[in-house]
Amino acid sequence: MTAVASHPFRTAVENRDVDDMVALLDPQVRFYSPVAFKPFVGHEQVRALFTALFEVFEGFQYMDELAGDGTHALIFRAQVGDAQVQGLDHMVLGGDGLVTEFTVMVRPLSAAIALAEAMAPRVGHLVKG
């Protein structure tokens, strides 16, 4: 197996630097959440989402990375209240290297429910309508 170079998004998250995280995104990025029916679109909505996630996730840690042509995935663990979360951040990269699509998947179901309950009051207004 070949070692994967760490993606700059991982470094930005580990530094808890929302500005650096957003700078790596296409201005019209589409963020697909495991707990929202509609994507979050654009820097403003995704910035609010990232800020809320830093409030909700405890002990967030990336465990591994996977990379391919125009794609990168980061595997993580975290805590939301009493629920232990395992998840994957999948990024689709445009020709300029910016993230055009960001999809988060989490398990188990109990953790997804805990995440939804914690996030809804913080960002639910962003995807209504």
Phi and psi in degrees as a GROMACS rama.xvg file:
@    title "Ramachandran Plot"
@    xaxis  label "Phi"
@    yaxis  label "Psi"
@TYPE xy
-92.1076  137.532  THR-2
-67.2962  140.935  ALA-3
-99.5661  132.042  VAL-4
-68.444  137.605  ALA-5
-62.3405  132.332  SER-6
-78.2654  143.92  HIS-7
-58.4013  -25.826  PRO-8
-63.7205  -39.1151  PHE-9
-59.0109  -45.9607  ARG-10
-61.3626  -42.7155  THR-11
-62.333  -42.0169  ALA-12
-65.3557  -46.8717  VAL-13
-62.6908  -26.7362  GLU-14
-88.7022  -1.03884  ASN-15
53.2794  43.4822  ARG-16
-108.468  92.7897  ASP-17
-62.4968  -36.8123  VAL-18
-60.0618  -45.8559  ASP-19
-65.7687  -37.5504  ASP-20
-60.731  -49.0505  MET-21
-66.7325  -35.098  VAL-22
-61.8092  -21.6352  ALA-23
-88.25  0.847147  LEU-24
-103.961  143.434  LEU-25
-60.6193  143.71  ASP-26
-55.9644  -26.6078  PRO-27
-108.049  28.5511  GLN-28
-50.3514  145.674  VAL-29
-114.398  118.831  ARG-30
-107.181  116.505  PHE-31
-99.8226  112.676  TYR-32
-91.7265  149.582  SER-33
-73.3241  -8.95305  PRO-34
-124.231  13.8909  VAL-35
-130.828  142.747  ALA-36
-78.1385  -28.4094  PHE-37
-112.093  150.255  LYS-38
-74.0558  155.226  PRO-39
-83.503  135.872  PHE-40
-126.384  131.102  VAL-41
87.0444  165.213  GLY-42
-58.8552  -44.7623  HIS-43
-61.3047  -49.0323  GLU-44
-66.263  -43.1549  GLN-45
-69.6723  -34.777  VAL-46
-59.6176  -45.7266  ARG-47
-62.1902  -39.0477  ALA-48
-64.2281  -48.9307  LEU-49
-60.169  -41.7373  PHE-50
-60.6056  -44.2284  THR-51
-65.8532  -38.2168  ALA-52
-62.9141  -36.4694  LEU-53
-64.3196  -28.1836  PHE-54
-75.7882  -32.2995  GLU-55
-91.2867  -44.6487  VAL-56
-75.4286  133.874  PHE-57
-115.413  141.885  GLU-58
62.1608  29.7343  GLY-59
-62.2102  131.872  PHE-60
-149.806  128.58  GLN-61
-77.2176  135.574  TYR-62
-106.061  -28.684  MET-63
-161.623  166.417  ASP-64
-137.349  147.749  GLU-65
-130.996  142.559  LEU-66
-140.362  149.674  ALA-67
-148.067  -172.466  GLY-68
-69.7245  108.65  ASP-69
75.5556  16.6302  GLY-70
-146.393  149.932  THR-71
-150.903  140.258  HIS-72
-130.879  142.235  ALA-73
-122.8  124.995  LEU-74
-97.6081  133.064  ILE-75
-133.841  166.404  PHE-76
-133.682  149.099  ARG-77
-162.796  178.057  ALA-78
-124.164  136.685  GLN-79
-127.276  104.298  VAL-80
60.2461  -124.774  GLY-81
-88.7448  -5.24131  ASP-82
-91.6943  130.632  ALA-83
-88.2937  129.679  GLN-84
-111.436  135.603  VAL-85
-117.645  140.724  GLN-86
-157.422  176.65  GLY-87
-140.142  128.767  LEU-88
-100.524  115.277  ASP-89
-107.028  124.311  HIS-90
-114.63  131.362  MET-91
-100.064  127.823  VAL-92
-103.749  135.385  LEU-93
-79.37  175.839  GLY-94
-59.8269  -24.8555  GLY-95
-88.4854  1.19224  ASP-96
88.3258  -7.46516  GLY-97
-77.9774  151.297  LEU-98
-77.1166  120.648  VAL-99
-97.5255  -30.3269  THR-100
-136.621  139.736  GLU-101
-134.375  117.37  PHE-102
-119.956  131.032  THR-103
-111.507  133.019  VAL-104
-123.092  137.293  MET-105
-133.228  157.787  VAL-106
-146.615  162.424  ARG-107
-76.1511  179.236  PRO-108
-56.0243  -40.9054  LEU-109
-59.9746  -34.2525  SER-110
-72.5846  -39.1235  ALA-111
-62.5861  -39.3565  ALA-112
-65.6383  -44.6735  ILE-113
-61.0427  -40.8107  ALA-114
-64.5461  -45.0943  LEU-115
-60.1242  -44.2557  ALA-116
-65.5545  -35.7462  GLU-117
-77.08  -33.1384  ALA-118
-86.958  -31.2968  MET-119
-51.6279  -49.2792  ALA-120
-68.0155  -19.477  PRO-121
-87.7577  -36.9341  ARG-122
-133.355  1.25211  VAL-123
-56.0028  -34.31  GLY-124
-65.2081  -19.9385  HIS-125
-75.2521  -23.5797  LEU-126
-115.473  11.3659  VAL-127
-78.9302  155.58  LYS-128
